[in-house]
């Protein structure tokens, strides 16, 4: 086997292979032997069919398999020997009408793919610093979490008295949003449950529904939020109509020994310890995630490099697919869907470039540090993904394997390791919730979140 590597650009590689006839024959014979193992043809015992008979009768299938095996073996061997790290799917020239091997003849093919761009990586990540909020829990936070736990076990009771909704009530409503007489996509819902919360008391919908009784209607306006999925409506004034069907209130259980036992704990003190511990772990994870992102963005702002177009386009496709899925739940017309997606494309491209820049940087760090990913780590990642998406592990595993996404999973794990490495190296500057530096004594006692 011989090959020539070309670099059409900083991020492109093209490899032209020539495979000698001897190797072609060897791979073809190996494929025939594998094919023969479970083959049964009348007149021959299972596994004893002559290879010449198989090659004649099943030529198309056998030669396709042998060609695929020959191509994959040589590509994998070459990129491993040359220490090349493709970051896009490897494309074969004439992939729609690929060549097939022929016994006794040399075989040639060409493949192309993208690689990481050259990046002037920082030589010392200890030179960077990042503010890290103290993860200390306040009494108010513990009380809030305890209340949420009680609410999860609360019973619902219909409100029969003739009164308007109050904070904490759970309401059954119809909501309709419109602008200039036409429905606003995603702002209409029938028999929708909403809870009145203190933190939302100033929002237009919550304030409006508190003005009416059951079986009454209220009309008002609201300003469409800036994070609304369809950009054309952001910041615009929307007409809102609400019909109130039912008011329910939560009957909270007492936070006592009986409640602790219902939650599976020996006593109330054990439950309180568990709440505090879980709350602290959750807050530390949030603090670390924010600090890592802040650190990464502070490093990236001073770096400029070519982004692999294939990776950017893949990220755009993923963004638009998620947008299409979200909008598909909004009862939009086909025309409205097309327009909404067109409006979102610019934001999708911007987000894709930002995500790709971060991904490429972290992947470069991972390769520089020679991080690797074990099969066990891939398995753990898939199990976690299955839990988060509430799917069966085996179903997720098979989907990832069949769709060729194992390499993408490995890259995600590697970028995660790279981000952890950078964060570990950087200096952490403890700050309070308002971003003010903590006293020196607090800095010494601060543990890495």
N, C-alpha and C positions, 0 to 999 in steps of 0.2 A: 504494500500500500504506500502510495506517495500522495503528498498534498501540498498546496500552495495557499498561504494565508494572505489576504489582501485587507487593507483598511481604507475603505472609501471615505471615511470621516473618523473623527475622534471617537465616536460612539458606535460605529458600524464595523462588523467583521464579516468577511466572506471567505469561505474555505472551499477550494476546488479539489476533489478527490479523484484519484485513479486507482482502481482496485485490480490487481493482476488476476488473470484467469484462474491461476492455481487457488487463490483464496476464494474466488467466486464458486468454484467447484466444491471446495471444502465446506462452505456454509450451506450450499445447496444439498449436499449429501447429509449434513447434520440435520437439516430441516426435514428431509425425507425420512430419516430414522425416527425423528420425534413424531412425525405424522403417522408413521406405521404402527406405533405402539398400541393404539386403541382402535385401529381400523379393522373392519370385518368385511370381507368380500367372499361371496359364495365360491366354494372350491378351495379356499385357503383358510388355515387356522388363524385365529385372532393374533395379530402381531407378527405373522409369518408371511405376509404379502410381499413378494419381491419388489425391491425399490424401483426397478425399471417399469413394473406394472403401475405402481403409484404415480410415477413421474409422467406416464402417458395418460392415465385416466384423470388425474387431478392436477394437471399442469398449471392451470391458472391460479388455483388456490395455493399450491406449493410454491410457485415462483413468486407470488405476491408476498407470502410469509418470508421467504428467503431474502427477497430484496429488502423488506423492512428490517429484518434482523441484521443484514450486512450494513445497511446505512446507519442504524442506531449504534451498532458496535463500534464502527470506525469514528463516528462523530464523538461518542462518549470517550473513547480512547484518546483522541486527539486533543479535545479541550482539557482533558485531565493532564496529559503530558505537557501541554503548552501553558498550563495553569491559567486558562481563560475562564472567566465567569460570565456566561450569558445571563442577561437580565430580562430577556424577552423569549418568547417561544421561537424555536429554531424553524426557519422556513426553508423548504426545498425549492429550488428553481423548477418551473414547470410542474408545480404541485398538483394542478388540475389534470395534467396528463403525464404522470410520472413514467420514467423509463423502467424497464424490468431487466433483471440480469438474464444472461444467456450462457448456457453451459459452454465452457471452453473459450469464452471471450472476456477480454478486459471490460470493466464496468466503471463508468465515470459519472459523478454527480456533483452538484454544488449546493451548499447551504449558506444561509446568511442569518445574522441575528445582531442584536444590540448588546453593548457592554457598558460598564460604568464609565462615565466621563472622567478625565483626569481632574482631580480636586486637590488643592493645596490644603491638606488636612492640618489642623492645629497640631503642633508637636507636643504640646503639654496642656492637657485639659485642667490641670491644677491651677492654671492661670485664670480660669473663669470662676465666677462666683454667682450665686443665685440666692434671692431671698426665700426663706422657708418659714411659713407661718407656724407658730407654736401650736401643736396639736392638743393643747390642754382643753378639757371639756368644762364648760360652765354648768352651774346648777340649772340654768334655764334650758340648756341643751338636753341634759338628762331628763328633765321634766317633760320636755317636748317629745322625746323618744318614748318615754313611759306612757304618755298620753296616746301616742300613735299605736302602741301595743294594746292598750285598753280599747281603743277604737276598733282595732281589728277583731276584737272579741265582742263588740257591742251588739245589742239587739236593736232592731228598728221598730219604731212604734208610730202608727199613723196619728197625725195631729188632727183632732176632731173639732177643736175650738176654732172659731171664726177669727183668725189672726193672719197677719202678714208674715212672710218668712223672716227668720232670725238667724244670727250667726250659728253655725254648726248644723243647721237643718239640711236635710237631703231632699232635693226637689225633683219632681218629674215634670219636664217642660217640653214644649215644642219651640224651636228657635228657627227664625228665618232671617237671613241677611240679604239685602238687595242694594243695588246702586242704579239710580236712574230707571227704576222700575224693573230691572232685570236681576235674577238671582245671582248671588256671589257664590262661585264654586267653593264647597267646603264649609259654608257658613249656614247650612240648613240641617236640622236634625229633628226627628220625630221621637217622642217618648224618651227623651234624653235625661239621664240622671246627672245632677250636678250638686255639689256640696258648697255651701256658703262658708268660706274660710276668712279669717281675719286678714290674712295677707293679701286677699283679693277684694277687699271691701270697697276699694276705690275704682275698680274696673267697671266699665259702663254696663256690661250685662248683669253683673252681680248687683250693682246699685239699682238698676231698672227693675229687676225681678222682686226686689224688696219693697216695691211700692204697690204691689197688687195682692189680691186675695185669690184663693183657689177658684178656678173657672173664669178668671178674668184675663184680660189681654193688656199688654203694655207695649207702647211704641216709643222708640228713641233713636239715638245715633251713637256711633262709636268710631274711633279712628282705627283703621286696620293696622295691626302691629307690623313692625319692620322686619320680623322674621316670618311673615306669612309666606306659605309655599309659592304662591303665585305673585311675582314681583309687581305686576301691573296694578295691584290693589293696595300695595304697601303705602301707608301714610294717607290714604284716601278716606273720606268720611262715608261710612256705611250706614244704611237705614236698618234698624233692628226691630223685629216684632217677636214678642214672647207670649206664649200661652201657658199658664200655670195649671197643672192638673192635680198635683198632690203634694202635700208637705209631710215629711217624716222626720222624726228626731231620733238621735242615738241615745240609747239607755246604756251608759257605761258601767261595766262591772267594777266593784270596789277593788282597789289594789291591795289585797290582803293575802293571808296564808292560803285561803281557798283558791284564789286566783292563781297563786304560784303553783299549787298542785295541779290545777287544770292545764297549766303551761308545761308540766312535766318536771318541776323542780321540787326538791325536798321541802324547802321553806322559802319565805319571802327574801331573806338575806341572800340566798343562793341566786335567786332570780335577779336581784338588784346587781350582784356582782357580774352576772352574765350580760345584763343590759349595758353596764358600764364598759366591760371589756369589748363587747361587740361594737359599741359606739365609738370607742377609742380606735379600734382597728379600722373601722370605716373612715373615720376622720383622717387618720394617718395616711390611708391610701389616697384620699382626695387631695391632701396636702402634697404628697409626693408627686401625684400625677400633674398637679398644677405647676409645681416647681420644675419638674422635668420638662414640661412644655415651654415654660418661660426660659429655661436655660437653653433649650434647643433653638428657640426663636432668636435669642440673643447671639448665638453663634452663627446662625444662618444669615442674619441680616448683612453681614460683612463678606459673604461668599457669593460668587457668581460663577456659574458653570452651565454648560450645555445640558439640557434635559433630553433624555431619550424620548423621541416622538412616540414610539410604540407604547411606552409606559404611560405617557400623558394621555394618549387616546384611550387606552384601557381604563384609566382612572375616570375620564370623562364618561365613557360608556357605563361604568358602574354607578356614577353619580346620577346620570339620566335614567338608568334603570330603576334606581331607588325612587327618584322623583315620579316616574311613571307609575310605580307601584302605589305610592302615596296618593297621587291624584286619582288613581283608579278607584279609590274608596270614597271619592267625593261626589259621586253621582253626576259627573261632568258629561257634557255632550262630546261626541268625537271631535267636533270643531273646536270646542273649548279646550279639550285636552291638547290638541295640536298647538294651539296658540300659547297655552300655558307652558308647554315644554320648550317652545321657541323662545319665550321670555326668560326661561331659566337657564338656557344654554350658556350665556355669557358668564353667569355666576358659576356654573358647572366647570367651565374651562379654567376660571381663576382658581377655584378650589382644587382642581386636579393638578394644576401646576405647583401650587403650594405643597400639596401632599407628596407629589413626585419629588420635589426638591428635598424634602425632609427624608423621604424613603431612600433616595440615592445616597445622600450624605451618610445616613446611619448604616446602610449596607456597605459603603466604602470603609467606614470605621470597623465594621464587623470583619471584613476581609483583611484589613490591616492587622487586626489583633488575632487573626486566624481562629475566630470562633467557629465552632462546629455545632451541628444539631443531631442528636441521637434519635433513633426510632422511638424510644420511650418518651422523649420530649414532644415529638409529633403526636403520639397517641394521647398524651396528657392535654395537649392543645385542643385536639378534636373532641375529647371528652368534655372539656370546659365549654367549648363552642356548642356542643349538644345541650348542655345544661342551660346555657344562656338563651338559646333559641327554642328550648323545650321540645327537642326532637330526640328520637332514639339514636344512641351512639352509633350503632351499626349502619343506620340509614345515612348519617352524616359522613361516616368513614367511606362508605361505598361511593357516595356522590363525589367526594374529594378525589378518590382514586380514579374513578371513571372519567371525570372531567379534566384530569391532568393537573389538578391544583396542588398536588403534594409539594412541588417546588415553591409555589407561592406561600404555602404554610411554613415551609422551612425558612423562607426569607423573612416572614413576619416574626418568627422566633428569633432569628439572628438580629433583626433591627431592634427588637426588644432588649436583647442582651447588650447591644451597642449603647442604647440609651441608658441602661442601668450602669454600664461601665463609665460613661461620660459623667453621669450624675454622682457616682461614687468618687470620681477624681476631683470634681469641682468643689470649691469651698462653699459651704452652706452658711448663710447669714440669717440667724433667727430673727424673726420680726413678729409683732403682735398682729391681731386681726385687721388693724388699720394700716399695716405696712411699716410701722415705726420700729426701729431697731430695739431689741431687748437688751437689758444690761449685760455687761460682760460675764457676770456670774451665771446668767441664764444661758449665755452662749456656750459656756463650758459644760453645762449640764444637758445641753440639747443633744438628743440622739438623732441620728439620721432617720428622717421619716421614711 
